[in-house]
Amino acid sequence: MILDHIENYELYKGINERVNHAIEYIQTHDFANLQTGMHEVNGDELFFNLIEYETKVPEERFWESHKKYIDLHFIIEGKEFVANELFERMTIKQEYDEQDDYFLLEGKVQSKIKLEKGDFMILYPSDVHMTGIKVDGGEKVRKVVFKILI
């Protein structure tokens, strides 16, 4: 897992060509007028989902992990906590969904990270995560989640 503000991305440049492409896309595009939903960048190798939701308590959220894609979350508006844990420390709640590339998992929230406007987080398949946890109270989060084929 990597967490930082978009201004500091140069520190991580070169870890993966498709990750670089996603960051360059963030830096050169305005998401303000885009509709929510899936947006293709380079076929199934690189695309993003623009999503909006209200943050909630952890009991109303879910743990997930992926196999084929790296996630890159970029906050456009709002703030949220993202809980994280290693895959090996979780219990599989729902077996892997090949079509939508996710496991649903169970486990306790033992650590979480706050993401605010301009922050990004890169999550690899071993990085189980629970997004959308409220910080000070429920609030709207608008973000893009890039799916980067491994």
KEGUTOR-163145 format. One record per atom (N, C-alpha, C, O): residue in one letter; atom name; x, y, z. Coordinates in steps of 0.05 Angstrom, whole numbers, plus 5000, padded with zeros to 4 digits. Example, Ala and Ser with C-alpha at 12.3 -4.5 7.8 and 13.67 -1.06 7.14 Angstrom:
<atoms>
+--------+-------+------+------+------+
| residu | atome |   px |   py |   pz |
+--------+-------+------+------+------+
|      A |     N | 5264 | 4886 | 5156 |
|      A |    CA | 5246 | 4910 | 5156 |
|      A |     C | 5264 | 4934 | 5156 |
|      A |     O | 5285 | 4934 | 5169 |
|      S |     N | 5257 | 4955 | 5142 |
|      S |    CA | 5273 | 4979 | 5143 |
|      S |     C | 5258 | 5001 | 5157 |
|      S |     O | 5268 | 5023 | 5161 |
+--------+-------+------+------+------+
</atoms>
This chain:
<atoms>
+--------+-------+------+------+------+
| residu | atome |   px |   py |   pz |
+--------+-------+------+------+------+
|      M |     N | 5017 | 4977 | 5000 |
|      M |    CA | 5000 | 5000 | 5000 |
|      M |     C | 5018 | 5025 | 5000 |
|      M |     O | 5038 | 5026 | 5014 |
|      I |     N | 5010 | 5044 | 4984 |
|      I |    CA | 5023 | 5070 | 4984 |
|      I |     C | 5002 | 5092 | 4988 |
|      I |     O | 4981 | 5091 | 4977 |
|      L |     N | 5009 | 5111 | 5005 |
|      L |    CA | 4991 | 5133 | 5011 |
|      L |     C | 5006 | 5159 | 5011 |
|      L |     O | 5028 | 5160 | 5023 |
|      D |     N | 4996 | 5179 | 4996 |
|      D |    CA | 5010 | 5205 | 4996 |
|      D |     C | 4991 | 5225 | 4983 |
|      D |     O | 4968 | 5218 | 4975 |
|      H |     N | 5000 | 5249 | 4980 |
|      H |    CA | 4985 | 5270 | 4966 |
|      H |     C | 4995 | 5270 | 4937 |
|      H |     O | 5019 | 5265 | 4932 |
|      I |     N | 4977 | 5277 | 4919 |
|      I |    CA | 4984 | 5275 | 4890 |
|      I |     C | 5008 | 5292 | 4883 |
|      I |     O | 5023 | 5285 | 4864 |
|      E |     N | 5013 | 5314 | 4898 |
|      E |    CA | 5037 | 5331 | 4892 |
|      E |     C | 5063 | 5316 | 4896 |
|      E |     O | 5083 | 5324 | 4884 |
|      N |     N | 5063 | 5295 | 4911 |
|      N |    CA | 5088 | 5280 | 4917 |
|      N |     C | 5091 | 5255 | 4900 |
|      N |     O | 5108 | 5238 | 4906 |
|      Y |     N | 5075 | 5252 | 4879 |
|      Y |    CA | 5077 | 5228 | 4863 |
|      Y |     C | 5104 | 5222 | 4851 |
|      Y |     O | 5111 | 5199 | 4847 |
|      E |     N | 5119 | 5242 | 4846 |
|      E |    CA | 5146 | 5238 | 4833 |
|      E |     C | 5163 | 5218 | 4850 |
|      E |     O | 5180 | 5205 | 4839 |
|      L |     N | 5158 | 5217 | 4876 |
|      L |    CA | 5173 | 5199 | 4893 |
|      L |     C | 5168 | 5169 | 4886 |
|      L |     O | 5185 | 5152 | 4892 |
|      Y |     N | 5146 | 5164 | 4873 |
|      Y |    CA | 5138 | 5136 | 4868 |
|      Y |     C | 5139 | 5129 | 4838 |
|      Y |     O | 5133 | 5107 | 4830 |
|      K |     N | 5146 | 5149 | 4822 |
|      K |    CA | 5146 | 5145 | 4793 |
|      K |     C | 5164 | 5121 | 4785 |
|      K |     O | 5186 | 5119 | 4795 |
|      G |     N | 5154 | 5104 | 4768 |
|      G |    CA | 5170 | 5082 | 4759 |
|      G |     C | 5163 | 5056 | 4771 |
|      G |     O | 5174 | 5035 | 4764 |
|      I |     N | 5144 | 5055 | 4791 |
|      I |    CA | 5137 | 5030 | 4803 |
|      I |     C | 5122 | 5011 | 4785 |
|      I |     O | 5123 | 4987 | 4787 |
|      N |     N | 5107 | 5024 | 4766 |
|      N |    CA | 5091 | 5009 | 4747 |
|      N |     C | 5083 | 5028 | 4724 |
|      N |     O | 5073 | 5050 | 4730 |
|      E |     N | 5086 | 5020 | 4700 |
|      E |    CA | 5080 | 5037 | 4677 |
|      E |     C | 5050 | 5045 | 4677 |
|      E |     O | 5044 | 5068 | 4671 |
|      R |     N | 5032 | 5027 | 4683 |
|      R |    CA | 5004 | 5033 | 4683 |
|      R |     C | 4996 | 5051 | 4706 |
|      R |     O | 4979 | 5068 | 4704 |
|      V |     N | 5010 | 5048 | 4729 |
|      V |    CA | 5005 | 5066 | 4752 |
|      V |     C | 5014 | 5094 | 4743 |
|      V |     O | 5000 | 5114 | 4749 |
|      N |     N | 5037 | 5097 | 4730 |
|      N |    CA | 5046 | 5123 | 4720 |
|      N |     C | 5025 | 5135 | 4702 |
|      N |     O | 5019 | 5159 | 4704 |
|      H |     N | 5014 | 5119 | 4684 |
|      H |    CA | 4993 | 5129 | 4665 |
|      H |     C | 4969 | 5139 | 4681 |
|      H |     O | 4958 | 5160 | 4674 |
|      A |     N | 4960 | 5125 | 4701 |
|      A |    CA | 4937 | 5134 | 4717 |
|      A |     C | 4943 | 5160 | 4731 |
|      A |     O | 4926 | 5178 | 4731 |
|      I |     N | 4967 | 5163 | 4742 |
|      I |    CA | 4974 | 5188 | 4756 |
|      I |     C | 4975 | 5211 | 4736 |
|      I |     O | 4966 | 5233 | 4741 |
|      E |     N | 4987 | 5206 | 4713 |
|      E |    CA | 4988 | 5227 | 4692 |
|      E |     C | 4959 | 5235 | 4684 |
|      E |     O | 4954 | 5259 | 4679 |
|      Y |     N | 4941 | 5216 | 4682 |
|      Y |    CA | 4914 | 5221 | 4676 |
|      Y |     C | 4901 | 5240 | 4697 |
|      Y |     O | 4887 | 5259 | 4690 |
|      I |     N | 4906 | 5233 | 4722 |
|      I |    CA | 4896 | 5250 | 4744 |
|      I |     C | 4906 | 5278 | 4742 |
|      I |     O | 4891 | 5297 | 4745 |
|      Q |     N | 4932 | 5281 | 4736 |
|      Q |    CA | 4944 | 5307 | 4735 |
|      Q |     C | 4936 | 5324 | 4711 |
|      Q |     O | 4939 | 5348 | 4711 |
|      T |     N | 4925 | 5311 | 4690 |
|      T |    CA | 4919 | 5325 | 4665 |
|      T |     C | 4889 | 5327 | 4659 |
|      T |     O | 4882 | 5338 | 4638 |
|      H |     N | 4872 | 5316 | 4676 |
|      H |    CA | 4844 | 5316 | 4670 |
|      H |     C | 4828 | 5328 | 4694 |
|      H |     O | 4836 | 5326 | 4717 |
|      D |     N | 4806 | 5340 | 4687 |
|      D |    CA | 4788 | 5352 | 4706 |
|      D |     C | 4764 | 5333 | 4709 |
|      D |     O | 4750 | 5327 | 4690 |
|      F |     N | 4759 | 5324 | 4733 |
|      F |    CA | 4737 | 5305 | 4738 |
|      F |     C | 4711 | 5318 | 4747 |
|      F |     O | 4691 | 5305 | 4751 |
|      A |     N | 4712 | 5345 | 4749 |
|      A |    CA | 4689 | 5360 | 4760 |
|      A |     C | 4663 | 5356 | 4745 |
|      A |     O | 4642 | 5353 | 4758 |
|      N |     N | 4664 | 5355 | 4719 |
|      N |    CA | 4639 | 5353 | 4703 |
|      N |     C | 4634 | 5324 | 4693 |
|      N |     O | 4615 | 5321 | 4677 |
|      L |     N | 4649 | 5305 | 4701 |
|      L |    CA | 4644 | 5278 | 4693 |
|      L |     C | 4622 | 5265 | 4708 |
|      L |     O | 4618 | 5271 | 4732 |
|      Q |     N | 4606 | 5248 | 4695 |
|      Q |    CA | 4585 | 5233 | 4708 |
|      Q |     C | 4597 | 5210 | 4724 |
|      Q |     O | 4619 | 5200 | 4717 |
|      T |     N | 4584 | 5202 | 4745 |
|      T |    CA | 4593 | 5178 | 4759 |
|      T |     C | 4591 | 5154 | 4741 |
|      T |     O | 4575 | 5154 | 4722 |
|      G |     N | 4606 | 5133 | 4747 |
|      G |    CA | 4606 | 5109 | 4731 |
|      G |     C | 4634 | 5102 | 4721 |
|      G |     O | 4653 | 5115 | 4728 |
|      M |     N | 4634 | 5082 | 4703 |
|      M |    CA | 4659 | 5072 | 4693 |
|      M |     C | 4668 | 5089 | 4669 |
|      M |     O | 4652 | 5096 | 4652 |
|      H |     N | 4695 | 5095 | 4667 |
|      H |    CA | 4706 | 5110 | 4645 |
|      H |     C | 4731 | 5095 | 4636 |
|      H |     O | 4749 | 5089 | 4651 |
|      E |     N | 4732 | 5089 | 4610 |
|      E |    CA | 4754 | 5074 | 4598 |
|      E |     C | 4777 | 5093 | 4592 |
|      E |     O | 4773 | 5115 | 4582 |
|      V |     N | 4801 | 5084 | 4598 |
|      V |    CA | 4825 | 5099 | 4591 |
|      V |     C | 4841 | 5083 | 4570 |
|      V |     O | 4848 | 5093 | 4549 |
|      N |     N | 4846 | 5057 | 4576 |
|      N |    CA | 4861 | 5039 | 4558 |
|      N |     C | 4850 | 5011 | 4560 |
|      N |     O | 4863 | 4993 | 4570 |
|      G |     N | 4825 | 5008 | 4551 |
|      G |    CA | 4812 | 4981 | 4552 |
|      G |     C | 4811 | 4970 | 4580 |
|      G |     O | 4806 | 4984 | 4599 |
|      D |     N | 4815 | 4943 | 4582 |
|      D |    CA | 4814 | 4931 | 4608 |
|      D |     C | 4840 | 4933 | 4623 |
|      D |     O | 4843 | 4924 | 4646 |
|      E |     N | 4861 | 4946 | 4611 |
|      E |    CA | 4886 | 4950 | 4624 |
|      E |     C | 4886 | 4973 | 4644 |
|      E |     O | 4899 | 4973 | 4664 |
|      L |     N | 4869 | 4993 | 4638 |
|      L |    CA | 4868 | 5017 | 4655 |
|      L |     C | 4841 | 5031 | 4650 |
|      L |     O | 4835 | 5040 | 4628 |
|      F |     N | 4825 | 5032 | 4671 |
|      F |    CA | 4800 | 5047 | 4671 |
|      F |     C | 4794 | 5057 | 4699 |
|      F |     O | 4808 | 5049 | 4718 |
|      F |     N | 4774 | 5074 | 4702 |
|      F |    CA | 4768 | 5083 | 4728 |
|      F |     C | 4738 | 5085 | 4732 |
|      F |     O | 4723 | 5088 | 4713 |
|      N |     N | 4730 | 5083 | 4757 |
|      N |    CA | 4703 | 5087 | 4766 |
|      N |     C | 4702 | 5113 | 4781 |
|      N |     O | 4717 | 5117 | 4800 |
|      L |     N | 4684 | 5132 | 4773 |
|      L |    CA | 4680 | 5156 | 4787 |
|      L |     C | 4656 | 5151 | 4805 |
|      L |     O | 4634 | 5144 | 4796 |
|      I |     N | 4660 | 5153 | 4832 |
|      I |    CA | 4639 | 5145 | 4851 |
|      I |     C | 4635 | 5168 | 4871 |
|      I |     O | 4652 | 5184 | 4877 |
|      E |     N | 4611 | 5168 | 4882 |
|      E |    CA | 4603 | 5186 | 4903 |
|      E |     C | 4587 | 5170 | 4923 |
|      E |     O | 4571 | 5153 | 4916 |
|      Y |     N | 4592 | 5176 | 4949 |
|      Y |    CA | 4577 | 5162 | 4970 |
|      Y |     C | 4579 | 5178 | 4996 |
|      Y |     O | 4596 | 5195 | 4998 |
|      E |     N | 4562 | 5171 | 5014 |
|      E |    CA | 4563 | 5183 | 5041 |
|      E |     C | 4579 | 5164 | 5059 |
|      E |     O | 4575 | 5140 | 5058 |
|      T |     N | 4597 | 5175 | 5075 |
|      T |    CA | 4613 | 5159 | 5093 |
|      T |     C | 4595 | 5148 | 5115 |
|      T |     O | 4575 | 5160 | 5122 |
|      K |     N | 4602 | 5125 | 5126 |
|      K |    CA | 4586 | 5111 | 5146 |
|      K |     C | 4604 | 5099 | 5168 |
|      K |     O | 4629 | 5102 | 5167 |
|      V |     N | 4592 | 5087 | 5187 |
|      V |    CA | 4607 | 5073 | 5208 |
|      V |     C | 4617 | 5047 | 5196 |
|      V |     O | 4606 | 5037 | 5177 |
|      P |     N | 4639 | 5036 | 5208 |
|      P |    CA | 4650 | 5011 | 5196 |
|      P |     C | 4630 | 4988 | 5194 |
|      P |     O | 4632 | 4972 | 5176 |
|      E |     N | 4612 | 4986 | 5213 |
|      E |    CA | 4593 | 4964 | 5212 |
|      E |     C | 4575 | 4965 | 5188 |
|      E |     O | 4562 | 4944 | 5181 |
|      E |     N | 4573 | 4987 | 5174 |
|      E |    CA | 4557 | 4990 | 5150 |
|      E |     C | 4573 | 4988 | 5125 |
|      E |     O | 4563 | 4992 | 5103 |
|      R |     N | 4599 | 4983 | 5127 |
|      R |    CA | 4617 | 4981 | 5104 |
|      R |     C | 4626 | 4952 | 5101 |
|      R |     O | 4617 | 4934 | 5116 |
|      F |     N | 4644 | 4946 | 5083 |
|      F |    CA | 4653 | 4919 | 5078 |
|      F |     C | 4683 | 4919 | 5071 |
|      F |     O | 4694 | 4938 | 5060 |
|      W |     N | 4695 | 4896 | 5076 |
|      W |    CA | 4723 | 4891 | 5069 |
|      W |     C | 4724 | 4878 | 5042 |
|      W |     O | 4708 | 4861 | 5035 |
|      E |     N | 4744 | 4887 | 5026 |
|      E |    CA | 4748 | 4875 | 4999 |
|      E |     C | 4777 | 4874 | 4992 |
|      E |     O | 4794 | 4887 | 5004 |
|      S |     N | 4782 | 4857 | 4972 |
|      S |    CA | 4809 | 4854 | 4961 |
|      S |     C | 4806 | 4846 | 4932 |
|      S |     O | 4785 | 4836 | 4924 |
|      H |     N | 4827 | 4849 | 4917 |
|      H |    CA | 4826 | 4842 | 4888 |
|      H |     C | 4849 | 4824 | 4881 |
|      H |     O | 4868 | 4820 | 4897 |
|      K |     N | 4848 | 4812 | 4857 |
|      K |    CA | 4868 | 4793 | 4848 |
|      K |     C | 4881 | 4803 | 4822 |
|      K |     O | 4906 | 4801 | 4820 |
|      K |     N | 4866 | 4813 | 4803 |
|      K |    CA | 4876 | 4820 | 4777 |
|      K |     C | 4884 | 4849 | 4774 |
|      K |     O | 4899 | 4856 | 4756 |
|      Y |     N | 4873 | 4866 | 4792 |
|      Y |    CA | 4878 | 4895 | 4789 |
|      Y |     C | 4889 | 4907 | 4814 |
|      Y |     O | 4883 | 4899 | 4836 |
|      I |     N | 4906 | 4927 | 4810 |
|      I |    CA | 4915 | 4945 | 4831 |
|      I |     C | 4894 | 4967 | 4831 |
|      I |     O | 4885 | 4976 | 4810 |
|      D |     N | 4886 | 4976 | 4855 |
|      D |    CA | 4868 | 4999 | 4858 |
|      D |     C | 4885 | 5024 | 4864 |
|      D |     O | 4904 | 5023 | 4879 |
|      L |     N | 4877 | 5046 | 4851 |
|      L |    CA | 4889 | 5072 | 4857 |
|      L |     C | 4865 | 5090 | 4863 |
|      L |     O | 4850 | 5098 | 4845 |
|      H |     N | 4862 | 5098 | 4889 |
|      H |    CA | 4840 | 5115 | 4898 |
|      H |     C | 4851 | 5144 | 4899 |
|      H |     O | 4872 | 5149 | 4909 |
|      F |     N | 4835 | 5162 | 4887 |
|      F |    CA | 4843 | 5191 | 4888 |
|      F |     C | 4818 | 5207 | 4897 |
|      F |     O | 4797 | 5206 | 4884 |
|      I |     N | 4822 | 5222 | 4919 |
|      I |    CA | 4799 | 5237 | 4930 |
|      I |     C | 4796 | 5264 | 4916 |
|      I |     O | 4815 | 5280 | 4915 |
|      I |     N | 4773 | 5268 | 4905 |
|      I |    CA | 4766 | 5294 | 4892 |
|      I |     C | 4753 | 5313 | 4912 |
|      I |     O | 4759 | 5337 | 4911 |
|      E |     N | 4736 | 5302 | 4929 |
|      E |    CA | 4720 | 5318 | 4947 |
|      E |     C | 4714 | 5302 | 4972 |
|      E |     O | 4708 | 5278 | 4970 |
|      G |     N | 4716 | 5315 | 4995 |
|      G |    CA | 4709 | 5302 | 5021 |
|      G |     C | 4733 | 5288 | 5034 |
|      G |     O | 4756 | 5291 | 5025 |
|      K |     N | 4727 | 5274 | 5055 |
|      K |    CA | 4748 | 5258 | 5069 |
|      K |     C | 4735 | 5233 | 5080 |
|      K |     O | 4711 | 5232 | 5085 |
|      E |     N | 4752 | 5213 | 5083 |
|      E |    CA | 4743 | 5187 | 5093 |
|      E |     C | 4766 | 5173 | 5106 |
|      E |     O | 4789 | 5178 | 5101 |
|      F |     N | 4759 | 5154 | 5124 |
|      F |    CA | 4779 | 5135 | 5134 |
|      F |     C | 4778 | 5111 | 5116 |
|      F |     O | 4756 | 5103 | 5107 |
|      V |     N | 4801 | 5099 | 5111 |
|      V |    CA | 4802 | 5073 | 5097 |
|      V |     C | 4816 | 5054 | 5116 |
|      V |     O | 4840 | 5058 | 5124 |
|      A |     N | 4802 | 5033 | 5125 |
|      A |    CA | 4814 | 5013 | 5141 |
|      A |     C | 4830 | 4994 | 5123 |
|      A |     O | 4824 | 4990 | 5100 |
|      N |     N | 4852 | 4984 | 5134 |
|      N |    CA | 4869 | 4966 | 5118 |
|      N |     C | 4879 | 4943 | 5135 |
|      N |     O | 4883 | 4945 | 5159 |
|      E |     N | 4884 | 4921 | 5122 |
|      E |    CA | 4894 | 4897 | 5135 |
|      E |     C | 4906 | 4879 | 5114 |
|      E |     O | 4900 | 4881 | 5090 |
|      L |     N | 4924 | 4861 | 5122 |
|      L |    CA | 4936 | 4842 | 5103 |
|      L |     C | 4916 | 4819 | 5098 |
|      L |     O | 4901 | 4811 | 5116 |
|      F |     N | 4916 | 4809 | 5074 |
|      F |    CA | 4897 | 4788 | 5066 |
|      F |     C | 4899 | 4764 | 5084 |
|      F |     O | 4879 | 4752 | 5092 |
|      E |     N | 4924 | 4757 | 5092 |
|      E |    CA | 4928 | 4733 | 5109 |
|      E |     C | 4915 | 4735 | 5136 |
|      E |     O | 4911 | 4714 | 5149 |
|      R |     N | 4909 | 4759 | 5145 |
|      R |    CA | 4897 | 4763 | 5171 |
|      R |     C | 4866 | 4764 | 5171 |
|      R |     O | 4854 | 4770 | 5191 |
|      M |     N | 4855 | 4759 | 5147 |
|      M |    CA | 4826 | 4761 | 5144 |
|      M |     C | 4813 | 4734 | 5140 |
|      M |     O | 4827 | 4714 | 5134 |
|      T |     N | 4787 | 4733 | 5142 |
|      T |    CA | 4772 | 4709 | 5136 |
|      T |     C | 4755 | 4714 | 5111 |
|      T |     O | 4743 | 4736 | 5109 |
|      I |     N | 4756 | 4696 | 5093 |
|      I |    CA | 4740 | 4699 | 5068 |
|      I |     C | 4711 | 4696 | 5074 |
|      I |     O | 4702 | 4675 | 5084 |
|      K |     N | 4696 | 4717 | 5068 |
|      K |    CA | 4667 | 4717 | 5072 |
|      K |     C | 4653 | 4707 | 5047 |
|      K |     O | 4633 | 4691 | 5048 |
|      Q |     N | 4663 | 4715 | 5024 |
|      Q |    CA | 4652 | 4707 | 4998 |
|      Q |     C | 4675 | 4701 | 4979 |
|      Q |     O | 4693 | 4717 | 4976 |
|      E |     N | 4675 | 4677 | 4968 |
|      E |    CA | 4697 | 4669 | 4950 |
|      E |     C | 4700 | 4689 | 4927 |
|      E |     O | 4683 | 4705 | 4921 |
|      Y |     N | 4723 | 4688 | 4915 |
|      Y |    CA | 4731 | 4706 | 4894 |
|      Y |     C | 4711 | 4707 | 4871 |
|      Y |     O | 4703 | 4686 | 4861 |
|      D |     N | 4703 | 4731 | 4864 |
|      D |    CA | 4686 | 4736 | 4841 |
|      D |     C | 4703 | 4743 | 4817 |
|      D |     O | 4714 | 4765 | 4815 |
|      E |     N | 4707 | 4724 | 4799 |
|      E |    CA | 4725 | 4727 | 4776 |
|      E |     C | 4717 | 4750 | 4758 |
|      E |     O | 4734 | 4765 | 4749 |
|      Q |     N | 4691 | 4752 | 4752 |
|      Q |    CA | 4682 | 4773 | 4734 |
|      Q |     C | 4686 | 4801 | 4744 |
|      Q |     O | 4695 | 4818 | 4729 |
|      D |     N | 4681 | 4806 | 4769 |
|      D |    CA | 4684 | 4833 | 4780 |
|      D |     C | 4709 | 4837 | 4797 |
|      D |     O | 4713 | 4858 | 4809 |
|      D |     N | 4726 | 4816 | 4798 |
|      D |    CA | 4752 | 4817 | 4811 |
|      D |     C | 4751 | 4827 | 4840 |
|      D |     O | 4762 | 4848 | 4847 |
|      Y |     N | 4738 | 4812 | 4857 |
|      Y |    CA | 4738 | 4819 | 4886 |
|      Y |     C | 4733 | 4794 | 4904 |
|      Y |     O | 4719 | 4776 | 4896 |
|      F |     N | 4745 | 4796 | 4927 |
|      F |    CA | 4738 | 4778 | 4950 |
|      F |     C | 4723 | 4796 | 4969 |
|      F |     O | 4729 | 4820 | 4971 |
|      L |     N | 4704 | 4785 | 4983 |
|      L |    CA | 4692 | 4798 | 5006 |
|      L |     C | 4703 | 4784 | 5031 |
|      L |     O | 4704 | 4759 | 5032 |
|      L |     N | 4712 | 4799 | 5050 |
|      L |    CA | 4726 | 4788 | 5073 |
|      L |     C | 4715 | 4798 | 5099 |
|      L |     O | 4699 | 4816 | 5100 |
|      E |     N | 4723 | 4785 | 5121 |
|      E |    CA | 4714 | 4793 | 5148 |
|      E |     C | 4739 | 4796 | 5165 |
|      E |     O | 4759 | 4782 | 5162 |
|      G |     N | 4737 | 4814 | 5184 |
|      G |    CA | 4758 | 4819 | 5203 |
|      G |     C | 4753 | 4844 | 5218 |
|      G |     O | 4735 | 4860 | 5212 |
|      K |     N | 4769 | 4849 | 5239 |
|      K |    CA | 4766 | 4873 | 5255 |
|      K |     C | 4781 | 4896 | 5243 |
|      K |     O | 4801 | 4893 | 5229 |
|      V |     N | 4770 | 4920 | 5248 |
|      V |    CA | 4783 | 4945 | 5240 |
|      V |     C | 4804 | 4951 | 5261 |
|      V |     O | 4797 | 4958 | 5284 |
|      Q |     N | 4829 | 4947 | 5255 |
|      Q |    CA | 4851 | 4952 | 5274 |
|      Q |     C | 4868 | 4976 | 5266 |
|      Q |     O | 4882 | 4987 | 5283 |
|      S |     N | 4868 | 4983 | 5241 |
|      S |    CA | 4882 | 5007 | 5232 |
|      S |     C | 4867 | 5020 | 5209 |
|      S |     O | 4855 | 5007 | 5193 |
|      K |     N | 4869 | 5046 | 5209 |
|      K |    CA | 4856 | 5061 | 5187 |
|      K |     C | 4872 | 5086 | 5181 |
|      K |     O | 4886 | 5097 | 5198 |
|      I |     N | 4868 | 5096 | 5157 |
|      I |    CA | 4883 | 5119 | 5147 |
|      I |     C | 4863 | 5139 | 5136 |
|      I |     O | 4843 | 5132 | 5124 |
|      K |     N | 4868 | 5165 | 5142 |
|      K |    CA | 4850 | 5186 | 5132 |
|      K |     C | 4859 | 5196 | 5105 |
|      K |     O | 4883 | 5202 | 5101 |
|      L |     N | 4841 | 5197 | 5086 |
|      L |    CA | 4845 | 5208 | 5059 |
|      L |     C | 4829 | 5233 | 5057 |
|      L |     O | 4805 | 5234 | 5063 |
|      E |     N | 4841 | 5254 | 5046 |
|      E |    CA | 4828 | 5279 | 5041 |
|      E |     C | 4832 | 5288 | 5012 |
|      E |     O | 4846 | 5274 | 4997 |
|      K |     N | 4820 | 5309 | 5005 |
|      K |    CA | 4821 | 5320 | 4977 |
|      K |     C | 4851 | 5321 | 4968 |
|      K |     O | 4868 | 5332 | 4982 |
|      G |     N | 4856 | 5309 | 4945 |
|      G |    CA | 4883 | 5309 | 4934 |
|      G |     C | 4900 | 5286 | 4942 |
|      G |     O | 4922 | 5282 | 4931 |
|      D |     N | 4891 | 5270 | 4961 |
|      D |    CA | 4907 | 5246 | 4970 |
|      D |     C | 4901 | 5223 | 4951 |
|      D |     O | 4880 | 5221 | 4939 |
|      F |     N | 4921 | 5205 | 4949 |
|      F |    CA | 4917 | 5181 | 4933 |
|      F |     C | 4928 | 5157 | 4950 |
|      F |     O | 4945 | 5160 | 4967 |
|      M |     N | 4917 | 5134 | 4943 |
|      M |    CA | 4925 | 5109 | 4956 |
|      M |     C | 4926 | 5088 | 4935 |
|      M |     O | 4908 | 5084 | 4919 |
|      I |     N | 4949 | 5073 | 4935 |
|      I |    CA | 4952 | 5051 | 4916 |
|      I |     C | 4950 | 5025 | 4932 |
|      I |     O | 4965 | 5021 | 4952 |
|      L |     N | 4932 | 5007 | 4924 |
|      L |    CA | 4927 | 4983 | 4939 |
|      L |     C | 4933 | 4959 | 4921 |
|      L |     O | 4921 | 4956 | 4899 |
|      Y |     N | 4950 | 4941 | 4930 |
|      Y |    CA | 4957 | 4917 | 4916 |
|      Y |     C | 4938 | 4894 | 4925 |
|      Y |     O | 4924 | 4897 | 4945 |
|      P |     N | 4938 | 4871 | 4912 |
|      P |    CA | 4920 | 4849 | 4919 |
|      P |     C | 4922 | 4840 | 4949 |
|      P |     O | 4902 | 4831 | 4960 |
|      S |     N | 4945 | 4843 | 4961 |
|      S |    CA | 4948 | 4834 | 4989 |
|      S |     C | 4937 | 4855 | 5008 |
|      S |     O | 4935 | 4850 | 5032 |
|      D |     N | 4930 | 4879 | 4998 |
|      D |    CA | 4920 | 4901 | 5015 |
|      D |     C | 4890 | 4901 | 5016 |
|      D |     O | 4876 | 4912 | 4999 |
|      V |     N | 4879 | 4888 | 5037 |
|      V |    CA | 4851 | 4887 | 5041 |
|      V |     C | 4843 | 4915 | 5051 |
|      V |     O | 4857 | 4926 | 5067 |
|      H |     N | 4820 | 4925 | 5042 |
|      H |    CA | 4812 | 4952 | 5049 |
|      H |     C | 4782 | 4954 | 5053 |
|      H |     O | 4766 | 4939 | 5041 |
|      M |     N | 4775 | 4973 | 5070 |
|      M |    CA | 4747 | 4981 | 5075 |
|      M |     C | 4746 | 5011 | 5072 |
|      M |     O | 4757 | 5025 | 5089 |
|      T |     N | 4733 | 5020 | 5051 |
|      T |    CA | 4732 | 5049 | 5046 |
|      T |     C | 4706 | 5061 | 5057 |
|      T |     O | 4688 | 5047 | 5067 |
|      G |     N | 4704 | 5088 | 5056 |
|      G |    CA | 4679 | 5101 | 5062 |
|      G |     C | 4672 | 5103 | 5092 |
|      G |     O | 4648 | 5105 | 5099 |
|      I |     N | 4692 | 5102 | 5109 |
|      I |    CA | 4687 | 5104 | 5138 |
|      I |     C | 4687 | 5133 | 5145 |
|      I |     O | 4705 | 5148 | 5138 |
|      K |     N | 4666 | 5142 | 5161 |
|      K |    CA | 4664 | 5170 | 5167 |
|      K |     C | 4687 | 5179 | 5186 |
|      K |     O | 4696 | 5164 | 5203 |
|      V |     N | 4695 | 5204 | 5182 |
|      V |    CA | 4716 | 5217 | 5198 |
|      V |     C | 4703 | 5232 | 5222 |
|      V |     O | 4706 | 5223 | 5245 |
|      D |     N | 4690 | 5254 | 5216 |
|      D |    CA | 4677 | 5270 | 5237 |
|      D |     C | 4647 | 5266 | 5238 |
|      D |     O | 4635 | 5272 | 5258 |
|      G |     N | 4637 | 5256 | 5218 |
|      G |    CA | 4608 | 5251 | 5215 |
|      G |     C | 4604 | 5243 | 5186 |
|      G |     O | 4623 | 5244 | 5170 |
|      G |     N | 4580 | 5234 | 5179 |
|      G |    CA | 4575 | 5227 | 5152 |
|      G |     C | 4579 | 5250 | 5133 |
|      G |     O | 4569 | 5272 | 5139 |
|      E |     N | 4592 | 5246 | 5111 |
|      E |    CA | 4596 | 5267 | 5091 |
|      E |     C | 4599 | 5254 | 5063 |
|      E |     O | 4606 | 5231 | 5061 |
|      K |     N | 4595 | 5271 | 5043 |
|      K |    CA | 4597 | 5261 | 5015 |
|      K |     C | 4626 | 5260 | 5007 |
|      K |     O | 4642 | 5278 | 5012 |
|      V |     N | 4633 | 5237 | 4995 |
|      V |    CA | 4660 | 5233 | 4984 |
|      V |     C | 4656 | 5229 | 4954 |
|      V |     O | 4639 | 5214 | 4945 |
|      R |     N | 4672 | 5243 | 4938 |
|      R |    CA | 4673 | 5240 | 4909 |
|      R |     C | 4702 | 5232 | 4903 |
|      R |     O | 4720 | 5247 | 4910 |
|      K |     N | 4705 | 5210 | 4889 |
|      K |    CA | 4732 | 5201 | 4883 |
|      K |     C | 4732 | 5184 | 4858 |
|      K |     O | 4712 | 5175 | 4848 |
|      V |     N | 4756 | 5180 | 4848 |
|      V |    CA | 4760 | 5162 | 4826 |
|      V |     C | 4776 | 5138 | 4836 |
|      V |     O | 4795 | 5141 | 4852 |
|      V |     N | 4769 | 5115 | 4827 |
|      V |    CA | 4783 | 5090 | 4833 |
|      V |     C | 4792 | 5078 | 4807 |
|      V |     O | 4777 | 5067 | 4792 |
|      F |     N | 4818 | 5081 | 4802 |
|      F |    CA | 4830 | 5069 | 4778 |
|      F |     C | 4834 | 5040 | 4782 |
|      F |     O | 4843 | 5032 | 4804 |
|      K |     N | 4828 | 5024 | 4762 |
|      K |    CA | 4833 | 4995 | 4762 |
|      K |     C | 4856 | 4991 | 4742 |
|      K |     O | 4854 | 4997 | 4719 |
|      I |     N | 4878 | 4981 | 4753 |
|      I |    CA | 4903 | 4978 | 4738 |
|      I |     C | 4910 | 4949 | 4736 |
|      I |     O | 4918 | 4936 | 4756 |
|      L |     N | 4909 | 4938 | 4712 |
|      L |    CA | 4914 | 4909 | 4707 |
|      L |     C | 4943 | 4903 | 4715 |
|      L |     O | 4962 | 4917 | 4707 |
|      I |     N | 4946 | 4882 | 4730 |
|      I |    CA | 4973 | 4873 | 4739 |
|      I |     C | 4986 | 4859 | 4716 |
|      I |     O | 5009 | 4850 | 4719 |
+--------+-------+------+------+------+
</atoms>
